[in-house]
Amino acid sequence: MREISRILMATAVLMLASCAERAAPPAVDTWGTDEASIRDLLQGSVDAWNRGDLPGHLAPYDENVTFMTKDGPRPGVAAIEKAFAEKYFQDGVPKQTLRFEQLTVRRLDADAALAIGRFVLSGGTEPEQSGWFSTIWVRGPAGWVTVHDHSS
């Protein structure tokens, strides 16, 4: 029994060491710049929405993004754009103004990040709507892109 405990302990130590090696930050820490870039992309998305530019709002999304809904995942930018245009826009104009609150962006590794926040749709003739979102970002050849959005 004691031998099994030592083997399990050694295995756990090796696993932790392996995880620590993978989670190590890059030699040159660019996180401050990366976080600012993601925040700028999120703000640009909000600004595009508010001026009625739905494609601009979706510009940070990877073409193969998944958008999680209560009915399950909605794959791809085209499906998201169609759904948003039908539900949140009228004659190419947003029914409500969008803003993000309580935004937190954290690094997952050198090329991945998680953004969490609260969205608020207000104004217009609709009652205010709000909820939480989480987006997963990856660094691609052209910069940071959203590969997954879960809003509720």
SVG drawing of the C-alpha trace seen along z (x, -y; Angstrom):
<svg xmlns="http://www.w3.org/2000/svg" viewBox="-41 -55 54 57">
<polyline fill="none" stroke="black" stroke-width="0.4" points="0.0,0.0 2.8,-2.3 4.5,-1.6 1.3,-2.5 1.1,-5.8 4.6,-6.7 3.9,-5.8 0.8,-7.9 2.6,-10.8 5.5,-10.6 2.9,-10.5 1.1,-13.6 4.4,-15.5 5.4,-14.7 2.0,-15.7 2.2,-19.1 5.7,-19.7 4.5,-18.9 1.6,-21.4 3.8,-24.1 6.2,-23.8 3.3,-24.2 1.8,-27.1 5.1,-29.1 4.8,-32.5 6.7,-33.3 10.3,-34.5 9.2,-38.0 6.0,-38.8 3.6,-40.5 0.5,-40.0 -0.1,-43.7 -0.1,-44.5 -2.2,-41.3 -4.8,-42.2 -5.1,-45.7 -5.5,-44.4 -8.4,-42.1 -10.0,-44.9 -9.7,-47.2 -11.3,-44.5 -14.2,-44.1 -14.7,-47.9 -14.5,-48.1 -17.2,-45.4 -19.4,-47.4 -18.8,-50.6 -19.6,-48.8 -22.9,-47.4 -24.0,-50.9 -23.4,-52.4 -25.4,-49.6 -22.4,-47.8 -23.2,-44.2 -20.4,-42.8 -18.0,-45.1 -19.4,-43.8 -18.6,-40.3 -15.2,-41.1 -13.2,-39.8 -14.9,-36.3 -13.0,-33.5 -15.0,-32.3 -15.5,-29.0 -16.5,-30.5 -19.1,-28.7 -21.7,-30.8 -23.4,-28.9 -27.1,-29.5 -29.8,-28.0 -30.7,-25.8 -27.1,-24.6 -24.1,-25.8 -24.5,-28.1 -21.5,-27.5 -20.0,-30.1 -20.2,-33.8 -22.9,-33.7 -25.4,-31.9 -24.6,-34.4 -25.0,-37.4 -28.4,-36.1 -29.7,-35.4 -28.5,-38.8 -30.0,-40.7 -33.4,-39.1 -33.5,-39.5 -31.6,-42.6 -31.7,-44.8 -34.5,-46.4 -33.9,-47.9 -30.1,-47.6 -30.3,-49.6 -29.8,-48.0 -32.9,-48.1 -30.9,-48.9 -27.5,-50.2 -24.8,-47.7 -22.3,-48.1 -20.0,-45.7 -19.5,-45.9 -17.3,-44.2 -15.0,-43.0 -12.1,-40.7 -9.5,-39.4 -7.1,-36.7 -4.3,-34.8 -4.8,-31.1 -1.4,-30.6 0.8,-32.7 -1.7,-32.4 -5.0,-32.0 -7.2,-34.1 -10.5,-34.2 -12.7,-37.3 -15.6,-37.4 -18.1,-40.2 -21.7,-41.5 -23.5,-42.7 -26.2,-45.2 -28.7,-46.1 -30.6,-49.3 -32.7,-52.0 -35.1,-51.9 -38.5,-50.5 -37.4,-47.2 -36.9,-46.5 -33.3,-46.4 -31.6,-43.0 -28.5,-41.9 -26.5,-38.8 -23.1,-37.3 -20.7,-36.3 -17.4,-34.4 -15.3,-34.5 -12.3,-32.4 -9.6,-34.2 -6.6,-32.7 -3.8,-34.4 -3.8,-33.8 -1.6,-35.0 -3.6,-38.2 -3.9,-38.8 -6.4,-37.8 -9.7,-36.2 -12.7,-34.9 -13.2,-31.1 -16.0,-30.6 -18.7,-32.9 -21.1,-31.7 -23.6,-34.4 -26.6,-33.9"/>
</svg>
